[in-house]
């Protein structure tokens, strides 16, 4: 399924040859994200990610970087999460060496030009403003604060405007020096390239990259007393609801069971939430659920945008569907559908070299172990109805629910009472 090598500097390389594709994708995963930041650094991981696209000595401007890839029809991007930052590129196979050169140049040779820093600072502040202006995004920000109160996990990944406004060039350079080290980086490659060729290209570009500082780990999450409901009144057309529960970590043996519960609950147009809240009751255009697995915690979340006059009815229906998993075992027919849907969606995603590179690198950087598609399929097939009911009994409890609401909601409101237990 894949091959792996480690350079002398500790950089891990994972490859998967996909002879049927004419593309190749490269992902560089760095083990750093928003939960590694102090309050005064809030947003610096995301700021660094932006700055690495701004220019190097060889490619002085952001246009030089993007044009190098786009002129051959490729795609270049990045992203910051709570525990990882990724830079990726997808090109046609003949341009693999070019893509490898551009990404490695960005990674280790960023100029961090002061003028560019000021421009990017304003861009990030506008990104934060955009998230806060969007009611569905704001509901997501509020629910994370309720899930992980007083912890970096509960902050917006983009940070705060106050912190972003204070970050300077020395802060960025020191953060890169300390956190961007080869031993905490995974480079994954998938597509029409052989392992040997890929590994040699990586060695040429990054074999001389040496750690300049000691990587600082994040603090483990500690449960704290918390408020459970946050309501922000806005005069808008819809009420945006986020209902969440603490979930399971990446290393919990039942995490795949929770994934399957989530598929049944709110993944796709045949899910329980879609069937009941949208099709049967006509309360929402968009209703869905998500799970997130972090190294030591996780979440199960439901989002719906609903008619404000019917928000209580919608929330009550969502809670009812959640509680059903505790109260009754999933049927054999639904369990079979969920299993085949889970396996099928994974197979379809991994036909694309970009998703394959992300699948390999993401597992290696976060878990230190890569499960193959067959191994995941075997885990999924082994899940029973009683396993799902067990996980539901462990997690789904009114007293553990958090609720974030953004919309024209007047206080006092019945939405609070529905999660009061």
N, C-alpha and C positions, 0 to 999 in steps of 0.2 A: 504493500500500500504506500509506503514512504521510505525514504532513507534519511539518515541523520549523520552529521559530522560536527565536531567541535574544534574550532581553531585554537591555537596556543594561547590566545588572549582571553579565551573563555566564551567567545561568540558562538552560539549554537546555530547551525544551519539545518533546516529540514526541507526536503524536496519531495515532490511527487511528479513523476513523468506522466503526461497525459497525451499519448501519441495521436489521439483523435482530434486534438484541438490545434488551431493555428495561432493561438495566443499564448502568452506567458505572463504570469502575474507575480509580483514581488511584494511581500509585506515585511516591514521592519517593525517588530513589537518591542517596546521598551517598558520595563516593569516600573512604571511611575504614572500616577494619576492624581486626581483631586484629593484623595484621602491621605496622600503623603504630605499635604501642605499644612502649615500652621495657619492660624487665623489671619495673620498679617500677610501671608503669601497667597491668600485665597485667589485662585485663578491663574497662578503662575505656570502650572503644567500646560494649560490651554494656551497661555500667552507664548510659551516656548514653542509649542506646536505651530502656531501662526508664524512666528519669526523664522522658523527653519525654511519656510517657503519664500522668504523675503530677499535672499541673495547670498552668494558666496563670492570669493575672489575670482573664481573662474566664470561664474554666472552672476554678475553683479546685481541684477534686478529680479523681481518676481516674474516679470515678463520673460526674461532670459530662461528661467527655470521652467515655466509652464510651456513656453514655445518650443523648447527642446523636445518635449514629449508630444505636444499637440501637433507639431508639424509632421510627425510620422503616424498620426491618427490615434495616439495613445491617450490614456487617462491617468491623472495624477491627483492624489488627495491624501488627506490625513484625518485623524480624529482622536479626541481625548476622552477617556472614560474615567471611572473612579480609581481603577487599579492599573490601567495600561494606557499607553499612547501608541498609535499606529500610524505609519506612513506607508502608502502603497502606490503601486503603479501597475498598469496593465497595457501591454503593447503586443503588436504582432511579433512572432518569434524572431524574425531577422533583426529586431531592434532590442533584443534582450540586453546586450552589453551596454547600449546607450542608457537604458532604464536603470541598470545597476549602477552605472557611473553617476547619473543624476541623483539618485536616492542617497548614495553613500556620500557624495559631495555635500548635499544638504545636511546630512546627519553630523558630519564631523568638521565642516568648514564654514558654518554660518557666520556672516560678518557681524551680525547684531548691530547694524548701523543705527546711530542715535536718532536720525531723522525718521528712519523706517519704524523704529520703536514707537515714536510719537504718533505716527500715522496709524500703526496697528493698534495702539492703545485706544484711539478713537473708534476704530472699527469694532473692537471687542466691546466697548461700552455701548455702541449701537446694537450689537448682537444681544447684549444683556437687556437693553431697552425693548428690543423686538420680542424677546421671550416674555418679559413682564407685561407687554401690551397684549399678547395673545392669551386669551383666557384659558384655553386648554393647556398651554405650556405653564401658565402661572399655577393652575391647579396641580400640575405635576411637581412644580417646585415646592408648593406648600405641603404636599403629601410626603415628600422626602424628608422635610424637616420634622414631620410628625413621626415618621418611621425611625429616624436616626437622630433624635434630639441631642443638641450639644456636641455633635460629632462631625468631622469633615464630610462624612458620607451624606449628611443632611443638607449640605450647601449645594448651591447651583455649581455645576462643573466649571462654568465660565467665571466663577468667582463673584465678588462684590465690586460695585463701582468704586468704592472707597479704596479697597486693596489694589485693584487694577490701576487706579490713578497714581498710586504710590510706588509701584514696582519700577525699578530703574535698570539700566544696563548691567551694573555690577550684580544685581540680584539675579537676573536672567543668566548671566555667565556662570555665576557660582552654582546655580541650580543645575545647569547642564553639566558642569564639572563634576558635581557630586552624584547626580542621579543618572546621567547618561554614561553608563559604563558597559563594556562589551559582555561582561559576565552576567549582566542583567538584561541582555538583549537577545532576541531570537529573530532570525531572518528566514522566512519561509518562501519557497518558490514552487509554483505549480504551473504546468503547461507543457508545451512542446520543447522541452529542454531536458537533457540527461543530467543525472546527478553529478557526475564528474565534471562536466562543463560548468554547471552552476556553481559547484563548490570552488572551482578554480577561479571563477570570476569574482566570487565573494572574497576569496583570499587575496586577490590582487588589489581589490578596492579597500578592504577593511582589515586585512591581516596585520597591518601596522598600527591599528587603532589601539591605544593603550589607555587604561583607566587613569584618570587624573585625580580622582577623589574616592572616598569610601561611600558607597551607596547607603542611604539611610532608609530603613524600613518604616512602614506605617505602624501606628499603634493599633492594637486589636480593639474591636468594638466592644464597649461595655454598656449593658442595659442601664437605663436611667429612668427615673420617674418622668412621665410625659403627659402632655395634654393630648386628647384624642380627636378633637374636632377643630378645624379652622375654616371660617367662613369669611369670604371677601365679597362684599356687596358691590356689584357693578351694574349700571343700567345698560344691559345688553339684551339681545334677543333670547339666548339660551342660558340654561344653568348647566355648568360643567362640573361633573361629579367624578372624584377619584376616591375609591374605597380600597383600602389596602390592609394587608396582614403581614406580619413578619414571616419570612419564608425559610428556605433551607440554604445552607452554604454549598459551595462548589464541591466540597468533599463529603457531604452527607450521603450515605448509601441510598437514601430514598429520593434523591433529587430528581432522578428520571421519572419516578412515580409522580412527583409533583408536576413535572413537565406534562405528563399525560393527563393529569387532572385538569391542567390549564387548557390543553387542547379541547377536552370535552366541554369545559366551561365557556371559553370565549375565543376560540381560534377558528375562524372561517364562518361561512354562512349557514352551516349545519350545526353550529355549536348551540349549547343550551341558551346562552344569553341572547344570541342573535335570534334564535327561534322564538323565545318568549318576549323579550323586551322590545324587539323591533317587529318581528312578523306577527306575533299574536296580539300584543298590546298596542303596537304602533307608537311607542313612546320615544324612540330615538332613531336617528339616521345612522349614527356611529356608536356602537357599543362593542367592547372587546376587553380581553384580559391579557396580562403579561406576567411572566416570572423573571426574576433576576437572581442569579447566584453569584455571590461574592465569596472571598476566601474564608470568611468567618461569619457571614450572615446572609440574608437574602430577603426577597419580598414576593408576594403575590398581590397583583393590583388589577382593579377593574376601572375602566374609564367609560363614561357615557356623556354625550351632550344631549340634553333633553329640553322639552317644553317646560318652562319654569313653573307653570301651574300644575304640572304633573310630576315634579321632581320627587316628591315624597313617594308617590306610587312607583316610580322607576326604581328608587333606592330600595324600597321594600321588596320589589321583584328580584333585584340583584341579590339581596341578602338571603331571600328564600332559595334561590338557585345555589348559592354557596352552601347553605345549611343542608340542602338535600344530599350532598356528598357525605355528610356525617350520618345522616339518618337512614339512608338506604344504599345498598350496594349498586354499583353501576351494572347495567344489564350485559349479558354476554355479547349481544349484537353491538351495543355501543362501545364496549371494550374492544371488540375486534376492529371496529371502524377507527377508533382512536389509535390503535397500534399501527394499522396500515397507513393511516394519515401521517403519523409521526415519522415512520420509516420512509414513506414515499416523498414527503417534503424534503427530507434530508438528502435523499438520492438526487432529486431534481436540482436542489441548490448546488450540489457538488459537481454537476456537469460543467459548471462555470469555473474557469481557472482562478478567478478572483476569490470566489467563495471557498474553493479548495485550499488556497494559500492561507486564507483567514482561518479556516477550520484547523489546519495543522499548526500554524503559528500561535493561534489563540490558546489552544490546549497546552502546548509546550510552555509558553510563558506563564500561564496562570496555574496549571496543575502539575507541570513537570512530567506529564504522561500523556501520550496521544492514543485515544481510543479509535480503532478503525470503524468503518461503517458497519461491518459484520459484527463487531463487538457491541456496538450500540444497539444493533438490531436484536441481538441475543438478549441484551438487558431488557429491552422493550417487550420482547415476546414473553419474558419470564414474569412480567408484572401481572398480578392478579387483581380481581375486583376487591378482595379483602385488603390488599396492599393500599389501594387508592382510598378505601374507607378508613384505614389506619392513619394515613397521612392527613386526611381531612379531620379526623378526630384529634390529631396532634396539633393542627394549625388553625382550623376554622372555629373561632369562638367569638361571640359578640363582644366579650370583654377585651379582646385583643385588637379589634378593628379600629382603624384610623380613617377619618373622613375629611377630605378637603373639598370645598365647594366655592366656585366663582360664578357669580350671576346676580340677578335682581332679587336676592333673597332678603326678606325682612326678618329682623330678630324681634322677639324670640321665634324660633322656627322648629317645626316638627322633625326636620332632618337630624338635629342633634339627638332627639329622643330615640330615634330608630337604632342608634348605635350605643345607647346608654345602658342597654342590657336589662 
